[in-house]
């Protein structure tokens, strides 16, 4: 048995934060943000949005497209670094919202690569015959862990969720995948607390340890190299070259990162999907959000070879080749 994608969905908070809004918060300009990142605006969760509620809305849209009912699901994985609670998992909250009582539900923490990690886990379960129908969701509310006084990082991130429905099928949708981590660079991008090392305390708040810390320039360089490597390894596993790619769907972190990888892979702009101008970096949600948009707008067509490619905190990276069958 192989994995076939049969539905996609996405969900966003209502509120939009533009670069002009950020100009009023930190010492920056719309021009700097646009030329350095490609981002123009991002969605911001309100106090009654949670990662689980965005994830549930995206999941319902993917279920509706596929025609699968929640009771048929064997597995739900939510990729996130911004769960509702440390435990239970956000996936269990989604399971409860959907009334998917027959599913195993758990979260995966692999930062911006989380969706590809989660999808490759489901693919393995489907190939083993133990899972027939599964939901994989990437969902984040990053704007609650962003330091809104740090101009180096606050403009990058946004909130949202994307979901895909996977079903066992005799013809393959997911062809090959590659995932890899390098824990030696964990300090380049992380959230110091709350956790064992920095438990919830006044000190945590006073020292702003609850917010994302990032060495953007270093992350940028490593991202380009690792994403190129992951993409080429995944393609060669299937006997493909970059010429075979119909649509490249990279993690939406920074337009310059995407352009650098596209250039290294020799891809024309029209084969590279970009929507970060409207959503910023939504970490594990960025690829499923992009997939849903590409699917619903016709940017992906039946039979296309789609290559997913991601990089994120950990450090983690991953790529996946998919023959689109929707
Ligand atoms: N407005 C104006 N000036 C700024 C701002 C700002 N918001 N932020 C930094 N600057 C200044 C810096 O102080 C620096 O000034 P200096 O030369 O006088 O010292 C100058 O701009 C250049 O700073 P750099 O950090 O070198 O700028 P860079 O071109 O690397 O862009 C950025 C910074 C956008 C963070 C980029 O490095 C990046 O996107 N990195 C990837 C980080 C990322 O995406 N992380 C998310 C998770 S990982 C992932 O998803 C891939």
Boltz pocket constraint, residues with backbone or C-beta under 6 A from the ligand:
constraints:
  - pocket:
      binder: B
      contacts: [[A, 27], [A, 28], [A, 29], [A, 32], [A, 33], [A, 36], [A, 37], [A, 112], [A, 151], [A, 152], [A, 153], [A, 155], [A, 156], [A, 189], [A, 214], [A, 215], [A, 216], [A, 217], [A, 218], [A, 219], [A, 220], [A, 223], [A, 251], [A, 252], [A, 253], [A, 254], [A, 281], [A, 311], [A, 312], [A, 313]]
      max_distance: 6.0
